[in-house]
Amino acid sequence: MAEPKWLEDLKGNVAGAVREIAKLRRQTKSLKTQLEKARKAAEQAATAVRDAAPEPDAETWRAERKEVRRRVARLTKSLEELV
């Protein structure tokens, strides 16, 4: 005896869903591999940039601190004018 049409359709839909899930799992595995490679590359690039950047000397830090103080003073003055 032949199966009802709805059962055939259901079996077809389930088989299609199984194929799609398998495809998505393969894609997920591939993407995880790509992500891991990208993370390693980013880590290596960050290390290379960090290693290539010169360590600031004391004079550089003093100039930076002076600039920050100047900016804070300017902002403080602007805020005081608003009050």
N, C-alpha and C positions, 0 to 999 in steps of 0.2 A: 504494500500500500504506500502511496506517495505521501510525503510530509505536507502538512498545510503550508500555504504560501507564507503566512506570517512567521512560521518557524524557520523556513528557509531564509527569509529576510533577516530574522534575528541572528541566525548562525552567520550569515554574511556580514552583518554589522559587528558582531563580536570578533570575527576573524579580522576584519578591517581595523578594529580598535586594538587588537593584539599586535598587528603589524605596525600601527602608528606608535604604540607604546615602545616597541622594540626600537623603532627608528629614533624616537625621542631619547631613549636611554643611550643609544650610540652617540647622538649629538651631545648629550650631557657629558658623557665621558670625554669626548673630544674637546669640548669647551673647558672642562676642568683641567685637562692637560695644557691647553693653550694659556689658561689663566695662570697656572703654575709657572710656565715658561716666562710669561710676561712679568710676573712678580719677581722672579729671579733676575730678569734683565733690568727691571726698575731698581732692584736692590744693588745690582752691580753698578748701574749708572749713578745712583746716589752716592755710593762709596767712591766712585771715580771723581765725582764733582767735589765731594768733601775732601778727598785727598789732594785734589788739584788746587783748591782754594788756599791762598796763603793765610796763615794764622795772623790775625790783627795784632799789631804791636801796641804798646802802651800809649803812644801818641795818637794812634787811630782811635783808641777807646776814649781818650780825653776829648778829642774833637767831636766824637759822637755824643758824649755826655754833654758837652757844651751846646751842641745843636738841640738836643732834647730839652735842656733847660731853657734855651731861648724860645722854643716852641711852646713850652708849658707856660712861660711868663706871658707870651703873647695871648694865649688862650685865656689865662687868668684875667688879664687886662680886659679882654673882650667881654668876659662874663661879668666883671665888676661894672663895666659900663652899662650893662643891661639892667643891673639892680638899681 
